[in-house]
Amino acid sequence: MFRKTRKPFAGSGSTSLIATDTTLRGDIVFSGALHVCGRVIGNVRGEGEALFTLSAEGVIEGSVLAPHAVINGSVRGDIHASERLQLAAAARVEGDVHYRSL
């Protein structure tokens, strides 16, 4: 009766993947979707209606700024999700978390 229906994410653009055995040093700016299974040493920023997903094996050493974020892995830095943030049971965050909807 009072159940809120969620809209599925309908991001534009393609999905980029950073694989498990990959370490990327430097800041990333993306649109569409980014799925990280590896390690990023730097900040991650999504533009437009971007979706950022961090797998359970993934590690971010820097801040995450994206409208939509799904965190399963480890983030050592702040997370800013201007729309929606999902934290899975395995998520580990060492930093501040800012979001509109959790």
N, CA, C and O atoms as a MOPAC input file, in Angstrom:
PM7 MOZYME 1SCF
protein

 N      0.81400 1    -1.18800 1     0.00000 1
 C      0.00000 1     0.00000 1     0.00000 1
 C      0.86400 1     1.26000 1     0.00000 1
 O      0.67300 1     2.15100 1    -0.82700 1
 N      1.80600 1     1.32600 1     0.92500 1
 C      2.67900 1     2.48900 1     0.99700 1
 C      4.06000 1     2.17600 1     0.44400 1
 O      5.03200 1     2.87300 1     0.73600 1
 N      4.13400 1     1.15900 1    -0.32700 1
 C      5.40900 1     0.72100 1    -0.85800 1
 C      5.89700 1     1.66300 1    -1.95700 1
 O      5.15800 1     2.00300 1    -2.88100 1
 N      7.12700 1     2.06400 1    -1.83600 1
 C      7.72000 1     2.95700 1    -2.82100 1
 C      8.34400 1     2.11000 1    -3.92600 1
 O      9.16000 1     1.22700 1    -3.65900 1
 N      7.95800 1     2.38300 1    -5.15000 1
 C      8.52800 1     1.62700 1    -6.25600 1
 C      9.80200 1     2.30400 1    -6.72500 1
 O      9.87200 1     3.52700 1    -6.83800 1
 N     10.79100 1     1.49500 1    -6.99200 1
 C     12.07400 1     2.01500 1    -7.45100 1
 C     12.13300 1     1.94500 1    -8.96400 1
 O     11.72000 1     0.96000 1    -9.57600 1
 N     12.64400 1     2.98900 1    -9.54100 1
 C     12.85800 1     2.99400 1   -10.97900 1
 C     14.18700 1     2.30400 1   -11.26200 1
 O     15.16800 1     2.55200 1   -10.56100 1
 N     14.23500 1     1.44800 1   -12.27200 1
 C     15.52700 1     0.86300 1   -12.62200 1
 C     16.44300 1     1.93100 1   -13.19900 1
 O     15.98100 1     2.89000 1   -13.81800 1
 N     17.72700 1     1.76200 1   -12.99400 1
 C     18.69300 1     2.71500 1   -13.52300 1
 C     18.69600 1     2.62900 1   -15.04000 1
 O     18.82900 1     1.54800 1   -15.61400 1
 N     18.55200 1     3.75600 1   -15.66800 1
 C     18.54500 1     3.80800 1   -17.13300 1
 C     19.61400 1     4.77800 1   -17.60200 1
 O     19.32900 1     5.74600 1   -18.30600 1
 N     20.85200 1     4.50400 1   -17.20000 1
 C     21.95200 1     5.39100 1   -17.54900 1
 C     22.25500 1     5.35700 1   -19.03100 1
 O     21.95600 1     4.38200 1   -19.72200 1
 N     22.84300 1     6.41700 1   -19.50200 1
 C     23.20800 1     6.48100 1   -20.91300 1
 C     24.67900 1     6.12500 1   -21.05900 1
 O     25.44300 1     6.21800 1   -20.09800 1
 N     25.06500 1     5.72700 1   -22.23000 1
 C     26.45700 1     5.40000 1   -22.48500 1
 C     26.75000 1     3.94100 1   -22.21900 1
 O     25.85600 1     3.14600 1   -21.92600 1
 N     28.02100 1     3.61000 1   -22.32600 1
 C     28.43100 1     2.22700 1   -22.17100 1
 C     28.96500 1     1.97200 1   -20.76700 1
 O     29.11900 1     2.89200 1   -19.96400 1
 N     29.24100 1     0.70600 1   -20.49300 1
 C     29.79600 1     0.30500 1   -19.20900 1
 C     31.28700 1     0.05900 1   -19.36700 1
 O     31.71600 1    -0.65400 1   -20.27500 1
 N     32.07000 1     0.64900 1   -18.48100 1
 C     33.51700 1     0.42500 1   -18.45600 1
 C     33.84100 1    -0.47700 1   -17.28100 1
 O     33.17900 1    -0.41200 1   -16.24600 1
 N     34.85700 1    -1.32200 1   -17.43300 1
 C     35.23000 1    -2.29500 1   -16.40900 1
 C     36.70800 1    -2.16600 1   -16.09100 1
 O     37.54400 1    -2.09300 1   -16.99100 1
 N     37.02300 1    -2.13800 1   -14.80600 1
 C     38.40300 1    -2.24000 1   -14.34500 1
 C     38.50400 1    -3.61000 1   -13.68800 1
 O     37.91300 1    -3.85200 1   -12.63600 1
 N     39.25800 1    -4.50100 1   -14.31800 1
 C     39.29700 1    -5.91200 1   -13.93300 1
 C     40.02300 1    -6.13700 1   -12.60900 1
 O     40.72100 1    -5.25900 1   -12.10200 1
 N     39.83800 1    -7.33500 1   -12.06800 1
 C     40.35100 1    -7.70500 1   -10.75100 1
 C     41.85300 1    -7.50300 1   -10.61300 1
 O     42.29700 1    -6.97800 1    -9.59100 1
 N     42.63800 1    -7.89100 1   -11.57900 1
 C     44.09800 1    -7.80300 1   -11.47800 1
 C     44.66500 1    -6.47500 1   -11.96000 1
 O     45.85900 1    -6.38100 1   -12.24200 1
 N     43.83000 1    -5.45400 1   -12.05900 1
 C     44.24900 1    -4.15500 1   -12.57800 1
 C     44.34900 1    -3.13000 1   -11.45600 1
 O     43.45400 1    -3.02700 1   -10.61800 1
 N     45.45400 1    -2.36700 1   -11.44600 1
 C     45.60700 1    -1.21800 1   -10.55300 1
 C     45.74100 1     0.01400 1   -11.42700 1
 O     46.59500 1     0.06900 1   -12.31100 1
 N     44.90400 1     0.99100 1   -11.17900 1
 C     44.91800 1     2.22800 1   -11.94700 1
 C     45.30400 1     3.36400 1   -11.00700 1
 O     44.67800 1     3.54500 1    -9.96200 1
 N     46.32600 1     4.12500 1   -11.36900 1
 C     46.76900 1     5.26500 1   -10.56100 1
 C     46.39900 1     6.55000 1   -11.29400 1
 O     46.83200 1     6.78300 1   -12.42300 1
 N     45.59400 1     7.37500 1   -10.63700 1
 C     45.15400 1     8.62200 1   -11.24600 1
 C     43.65600 1     8.77400 1   -11.10800 1
 O     42.95700 1     7.83100 1   -10.73700 1
 N     43.16700 1     9.95600 1   -11.40500 1
 C     41.73800 1    10.23500 1   -11.28900 1
 C     40.99000 1     9.71800 1   -12.51100 1
 O     41.51900 1     9.70900 1   -13.62300 1
 N     39.75400 1     9.28900 1   -12.29000 1
 C     38.89700 1     8.78400 1   -13.36300 1
 C     37.66300 1     9.66500 1   -13.44900 1
 O     37.02700 1     9.94600 1   -12.43300 1
 N     37.32100 1    10.10200 1   -14.65300 1
 C     36.06900 1    10.80700 1   -14.92100 1
 C     35.33400 1     9.97400 1   -15.96300 1
 O     35.89600 1     9.66100 1   -17.01200 1
 N     34.06800 1     9.60800 1   -15.68300 1
 C     33.33500 1     8.74300 1   -16.59600 1
 C     31.88500 1     9.17900 1   -16.71000 1
 O     31.37500 1     9.92100 1   -15.87000 1
 N     31.22900 1     8.70400 1   -17.76200 1
 C     29.78200 1     8.83700 1   -17.90900 1
 C     29.26000 1     7.44100 1   -18.22300 1
 O     30.04100 1     6.55000 1   -18.55700 1
 N     27.97400 1     7.24300 1   -18.12200 1
 C     27.42900 1     5.89500 1   -18.30400 1
 C     27.61100 1     5.11100 1   -17.02800 1
 O     27.12200 1     5.51700 1   -15.97400 1
 N     28.31400 1     3.98100 1   -17.10700 1
 C     28.51800 1     3.13500 1   -15.93200 1
 C     29.97800 1     2.71100 1   -15.84600 1
 O     30.64000 1     2.49100 1   -16.86000 1
 N     30.46300 1     2.60200 1   -14.61500 1
 C     31.81500 1     2.12100 1   -14.34900 1
 C     31.72000 1     1.04800 1   -13.28900 1
 O     31.14300 1     1.26800 1   -12.22400 1
 N     32.28900 1    -0.12400 1   -13.57900 1
 C     32.30600 1    -1.24000 1   -12.63300 1
 C     33.76400 1    -1.53500 1   -12.30100 1
 O     34.55700 1    -1.84900 1   -13.18900 1
 N     34.11600 1    -1.43400 1   -11.01600 1
 C     35.49800 1    -1.63600 1   -10.58900 1
 C     35.60000 1    -2.93200 1    -9.79500 1
 O     34.95900 1    -3.09100 1    -8.75600 1
 N     36.40700 1    -3.84600 1   -10.29600 1
 C     36.73100 1    -5.08200 1    -9.57900 1
 C     38.16500 1    -5.02600 1    -9.05700 1
 O     38.53000 1    -5.78600 1    -8.16000 1
 N     38.97000 1    -4.13900 1    -9.60900 1
 C     40.37300 1    -4.01300 1    -9.24200 1
 C     40.59900 1    -2.90500 1    -8.22800 1
 O     39.79600 1    -2.69900 1    -7.31700 1
 N     41.71300 1    -2.19100 1    -8.40400 1
 C     42.11900 1    -1.15900 1    -7.44900 1
 C     42.31500 1     0.16100 1    -8.18600 1
 O     42.93600 1     0.20600 1    -9.24800 1
 N     41.77800 1     1.23500 1    -7.60700 1
 C     41.97600 1     2.58400 1    -8.14000 1
 C     42.61900 1     3.42000 1    -7.04600 1
 O     42.08300 1     3.54100 1    -5.94500 1
 N     43.77100 1     3.99400 1    -7.35900 1
 C     44.44600 1     4.90800 1    -6.43800 1
 C     44.26100 1     6.29500 1    -7.03200 1
 O     45.05100 1     6.73700 1    -7.86600 1
 N     43.22300 1     6.96900 1    -6.59800 1
 C     42.83600 1     8.26500 1    -7.14100 1
 C     41.34900 1     8.46400 1    -6.96000 1
 O     40.66000 1     7.59100 1    -6.43100 1
 N     40.85800 1     9.59000 1    -7.38800 1
 C     39.44000 1     9.92700 1    -7.23800 1
 C     38.63700 1     9.42600 1    -8.43200 1
 O     39.14500 1     9.35100 1    -9.55100 1
 N     37.37000 1     9.08300 1    -8.17500 1
 C     36.46500 1     8.60400 1    -9.21700 1
 C     35.28600 1     9.56300 1    -9.27600 1
 O     34.64200 1     9.82800 1    -8.26100 1
 N     34.99900 1    10.09500 1   -10.49200 1
 C     33.89200 1    11.04800 1   -10.63600 1
 C     33.02600 1    10.66900 1   -11.82800 1
 O     33.51100 1    10.54200 1   -12.95200 1
 N     31.73600 1    10.49000 1   -11.56000 1
 C     30.77600 1    10.18400 1   -12.61600 1
 C     29.99600 1    11.42600 1   -12.99800 1
 O     29.58300 1    12.20000 1   -12.13400 1
 N     29.79300 1    11.61700 1   -14.30400 1
 C     29.07000 1    12.78800 1   -14.80600 1
 C     27.70700 1    12.39100 1   -15.34400 1
 O     27.49900 1    11.24700 1   -15.74800 1
 N     26.78500 1    13.33200 1   -15.34900 1
 C     25.43200 1    13.06700 1   -15.84000 1
 C     24.70000 1    12.13000 1   -14.89600 1
 O     24.72200 1    12.32500 1   -13.68000 1
 N     24.05500 1    11.11900 1   -15.44700 1
 C     23.33000 1    10.12300 1   -14.64800 1
 C     24.17700 1     8.87100 1   -14.44700 1
 O     23.65900 1     7.75700 1   -14.52600 1
 N     25.44700 1     9.03600 1   -14.19400 1
 C     26.39700 1     7.93200 1   -14.11900 1
 C     26.10300 1     6.98300 1   -12.96200 1
 O     25.56700 1     7.37900 1   -11.92700 1
 N     26.46900 1     5.71700 1   -13.16800 1
 C     26.35800 1     4.66900 1   -12.15300 1
 C     27.74800 1     4.12500 1   -11.87800 1
 O     28.43700 1     3.67500 1   -12.79400 1
 N     28.16300 1     4.16400 1   -10.61100 1
 C     29.43900 1     3.59500 1   -10.18600 1
 C     29.15900 1     2.35500 1    -9.35700 1
 O     28.36000 1     2.39400 1    -8.42100 1
 N     29.82300 1     1.24500 1    -9.70400 1
 C     29.66600 1     0.00200 1    -8.95700 1
 C     31.04200 1    -0.50200 1    -8.55100 1
 O     31.94800 1    -0.59400 1    -9.37900 1
 N     31.19400 1    -0.82800 1    -7.27100 1
 C     32.43800 1    -1.37800 1    -6.73900 1
 C     32.15900 1    -2.78800 1    -6.25800 1
 O     31.33700 1    -2.99200 1    -5.36500 1
 N     32.84300 1    -3.77000 1    -6.85000 1
 C     32.61900 1    -5.16800 1    -6.47300 1
 C     33.25900 1    -5.45900 1    -5.11800 1
 O     33.99500 1    -4.63100 1    -4.58000 1
 N     32.97600 1    -6.62800 1    -4.57800 1
 C     33.49100 1    -7.01800 1    -3.26500 1
 C     35.01900 1    -7.04800 1    -3.24100 1
 O     35.62100 1    -6.80600 1    -2.19500 1
 N     35.65500 1    -7.34200 1    -4.37900 1
 C     37.11800 1    -7.37600 1    -4.45200 1
 C     37.71000 1    -6.00300 1    -4.71900 1
 O     38.92100 1    -5.82400 1    -4.59100 1
 N     36.89800 1    -5.04200 1    -5.08200 1
 C     37.37200 1    -3.72800 1    -5.49800 1
 C     37.82600 1    -2.85400 1    -4.35000 1
 O     37.30600 1    -2.93900 1    -3.23700 1
 N     38.82000 1    -1.99900 1    -4.64100 1
 C     39.36000 1    -1.06500 1    -3.65100 1
 C     39.51900 1     0.29700 1    -4.31600 1
 O     40.07700 1     0.40200 1    -5.40800 1
 N     39.02800 1     1.33200 1    -3.65400 1
 C     39.22100 1     2.71500 1    -4.08900 1
 C     39.98400 1     3.43600 1    -2.98800 1
 O     39.54700 1     3.45800 1    -1.83800 1
 N     41.12700 1     4.02600 1    -3.33900 1
 C     41.88400 1     4.85800 1    -2.41000 1
 C     41.76300 1     6.29100 1    -2.89900 1
 O     42.65300 1     6.80400 1    -3.57700 1
 N     40.66300 1     6.92900 1    -2.55200 1
 C     40.34100 1     8.27400 1    -3.00200 1
 C     38.85100 1     8.48100 1    -2.84100 1
 O     38.15000 1     7.60100 1    -2.34200 1
 N     38.36900 1     9.61700 1    -3.25300 1
 C     36.94700 1     9.91500 1    -3.09700 1
 C     36.14900 1     9.40900 1    -4.29500 1
 O     36.67400 1     9.24900 1    -5.39600 1
 N     34.86600 1     9.16500 1    -4.04500 1
 C     33.92600 1     8.74500 1    -5.08100 1
 C     32.83200 1     9.79800 1    -5.15700 1
 O     32.21000 1    10.12400 1    -4.14500 1
 N     32.59500 1    10.33100 1    -6.34600 1
 C     31.55500 1    11.32700 1    -6.58000 1
 C     30.75400 1    10.86700 1    -7.78900 1
 O     31.24500 1    10.90900 1    -8.91700 1
 N     29.51600 1    10.42400 1    -7.55300 1
 C     28.66800 1     9.93100 1    -8.64500 1
 C     27.20900 1    10.05400 1    -8.22600 1
 O     26.89900 1     9.95600 1    -7.03900 1
 N     26.30900 1    10.26900 1    -9.18100 1
 C     24.89100 1    10.34600 1    -8.83400 1
 C     24.36700 1     9.04900 1    -8.21900 1
 O     23.59900 1     9.07700 1    -7.25700 1
 N     24.78500 1     7.91800 1    -8.77700 1
 C     24.33300 1     6.60800 1    -8.30500 1
 C     25.56600 1     5.77300 1    -7.99000 1
 O     26.46600 1     5.66200 1    -8.82100 1
 N     25.61700 1     5.18000 1    -6.79200 1
 C     26.76900 1     4.36600 1    -6.41300 1
 C     26.30500 1     3.12100 1    -5.67800 1
 O     25.41700 1     3.17300 1    -4.82700 1
 N     26.92600 1     1.99800 1    -6.02500 1
 C     26.68700 1     0.71900 1    -5.35600 1
 C     28.04700 1     0.24500 1    -4.86000 1
 O     28.95100 1    -0.00700 1    -5.65700 1
 N     28.18900 1     0.12400 1    -3.54500 1
 C     29.48000 1    -0.19500 1    -2.94500 1
 C     29.41400 1    -1.57000 1    -2.29000 1
 O     28.61600 1    -1.80200 1    -1.38100 1
 N     30.26500 1    -2.47700 1    -2.76400 1
 C     30.41500 1    -3.80000 1    -2.16400 1
 C     31.81100 1    -3.98600 1    -1.58900 1
 O     32.00500 1    -4.82500 1    -0.71000 1
 N     32.77600 1    -3.22900 1    -2.06300 1
 C     34.16600 1    -3.38200 1    -1.66500 1
 C     34.60500 1    -2.34000 1    -0.65600 1
 O     33.83400 1    -1.94500 1     0.21900 1
 N     35.85400 1    -1.89300 1    -0.78300 1
 C     36.47900 1    -1.00800 1     0.19300 1
 C     36.76500 1     0.36500 1    -0.41300 1
 O     37.34700 1     0.46900 1    -1.49300 1
 N     36.34900 1     1.41000 1     0.29200 1
 C     36.62700 1     2.79100 1    -0.12100 1
 C     37.36000 1     3.47800 1     1.01800 1
 O     36.85800 1     3.54500 1     2.14000 1
 N     38.55900 1     3.99200 1     0.72400 1
 C     39.31300 1     4.79100 1     1.69200 1
 C     39.26100 1     6.23000 1     1.22500 1
 O     40.19100 1     6.73400 1     0.59600 1
 N     38.16200 1     6.87800 1     1.54400 1
 C     37.91000 1     8.24400 1     1.11200 1
 C     36.43100 1     8.53200 1     1.23400 1
 O     35.65400 1     7.66100 1     1.62300 1
 N     36.04200 1     9.73500 1     0.90800 1
 C     34.64100 1    10.14500 1     1.02500 1
 C     33.82700 1     9.65500 1    -0.16600 1
 O     34.34800 1     9.49000 1    -1.26900 1
 N     32.53900 1     9.42500 1     0.07900 1
 C     31.60300 1     9.05800 1    -0.98000 1
 C     30.52100 1    10.12300 1    -1.03800 1
 O     29.89900 1    10.44100 1    -0.02400 1
 N     30.29600 1    10.67500 1    -2.22900 1
 C     29.23700 1    11.65300 1    -2.46600 1
 C     28.32500 1    11.09100 1    -3.55300 1
 O     28.70200 1    11.05700 1    -4.72500 1
 N     27.13100 1    10.65300 1    -3.17000 1
 C     26.14700 1    10.14900 1    -4.13600 1
 C     25.00600 1    11.15500 1    -4.17200 1
 O     24.20600 1    11.22400 1    -3.23900 1
 N     24.92700 1    11.93300 1    -5.24200 1
 C     23.93100 1    13.00400 1    -5.30300 1
 C     22.50900 1    12.46900 1    -5.43200 1
 O     21.55600 1    13.19500 1    -5.15200 1
 N     22.34700 1    11.23100 1    -5.84500 1
 C     21.01600 1    10.62400 1    -5.94400 1
 C     20.87900 1     9.44500 1    -4.98300 1
 O     20.26100 1     9.57200 1    -3.92600 1
 N     21.45200 1     8.30500 1    -5.34600 1
 C     21.21000 1     7.09400 1    -4.57000 1
 C     22.51100 1     6.36100 1    -4.26800 1
 O     23.38000 1     6.22500 1    -5.12800 1
 N     22.62600 1     5.89100 1    -3.02900 1
 C     23.77700 1     5.10900 1    -2.59300 1
 C     23.28700 1     3.78900 1    -2.03500 1
 O     22.36500 1     3.75600 1    -1.22000 1
 N     23.90900 1     2.69000 1    -2.47600 1
 C     23.62400 1     1.37100 1    -1.91900 1
 C     24.90900 1     0.84900 1    -1.29900 1
 O     25.94700 1     0.79300 1    -1.95900 1
 N     24.83800 1     0.46500 1    -0.02300 1
 C     25.97300 1    -0.14200 1     0.66100 1
 C     25.62500 1    -1.60000 1     0.93300 1
 O     24.65900 1    -1.88800 1     1.63900 1
 N     26.39800 1    -2.51100 1     0.38200 1
 C     26.17000 1    -3.93700 1     0.59800 1
 C     26.74600 1    -4.34100 1     1.95500 1
 O     27.47100 1    -3.57400 1     2.58800 1
 N     26.41500 1    -5.54300 1     2.38300 1
 C     26.88200 1    -6.03700 1     3.68100 1
 C     28.40700 1    -6.08600 1     3.75200 1
 O     28.97800 1    -5.90200 1     4.82700 1
 N     29.06800 1    -6.33100 1     2.63200 1
 C     30.53100 1    -6.43800 1     2.61100 1
 C     31.22900 1    -5.08800 1     2.44100 1
 O     32.45800 1    -5.03500 1     2.45800 1
 N     30.48400 1    -4.00700 1     2.28000 1
 C     31.08300 1    -2.68800 1     2.03300 1
 C     31.87100 1    -2.20600 1     3.24600 1
 O     31.44800 1    -2.37200 1     4.39000 1
 N     33.03900 1    -1.59900 1     2.96600 1
 C     33.85700 1    -0.98800 1     4.00500 1
 C     34.20500 1     0.42700 1     3.55000 1
 O     34.76000 1     0.62100 1     2.46800 1
 N     33.87800 1     1.40500 1     4.37600 1
 C     34.13100 1     2.80200 1     4.01600 1
 C     34.89300 1     3.46400 1     5.15100 1
 O     34.44400 1     3.46800 1     6.29700 1
 N     36.05700 1     4.02600 1     4.82100 1
 C     36.83100 1     4.82200 1     5.76900 1
 C     36.77600 1     6.25900 1     5.27700 1
 O     37.67000 1     6.71100 1     4.56100 1
 N     35.73700 1     6.97100 1     5.65800 1
 C     35.53800 1     8.34100 1     5.20300 1
 C     34.10600 1     8.75800 1     5.44100 1
 O     33.31800 1     8.00400 1     6.01200 1
 N     33.77200 1     9.94700 1     5.00800 1
 C     32.41600 1    10.47000 1     5.15400 1
 C     31.55400 1    10.00400 1     3.98900 1
 O     32.03900 1     9.81100 1     2.87400 1
 N     30.26300 1     9.82600 1     4.27000 1
 C     29.31300 1     9.37500 1     3.25700 1
 C     28.20600 1    10.41200 1     3.14100 1
 O     27.57400 1    10.76700 1     4.13600 1
 N     27.96900 1    10.90300 1     1.91800 1
 C     26.92500 1    11.88500 1     1.64400 1
 C     26.00600 1    11.30500 1     0.57900 1
 O     26.48400 1    10.77200 1    -0.42300 1
 N     24.69200 1    11.39900 1     0.78000 1
 C     23.75000 1    10.80100 1    -0.16800 1
 C     22.39400 1    11.47300 1    -0.05400 1
 O     22.08800 1    12.10800 1     0.95500 1
 N     21.58200 1    11.32900 1    -1.09600 1
 C     20.19800 1    11.78400 1    -1.06700 1
 C     19.29600 1    10.65300 1    -0.58900 1
 O     18.40700 1    10.86500 1     0.23700 1
 N     19.52800 1     9.45700 1    -1.11000 1
 C     18.72400 1     8.28700 1    -0.76400 1
 C     19.65500 1     7.11400 1    -0.51300 1
 O     20.57500 1     6.86400 1    -1.29200 1
 N     19.41300 1     6.39100 1     0.58500 1
 C     20.24800 1     5.24600 1     0.94700 1
 C     19.45100 1     3.97200 1     0.82600 1
 O     19.97500 1     2.88900 1     1.08700 1

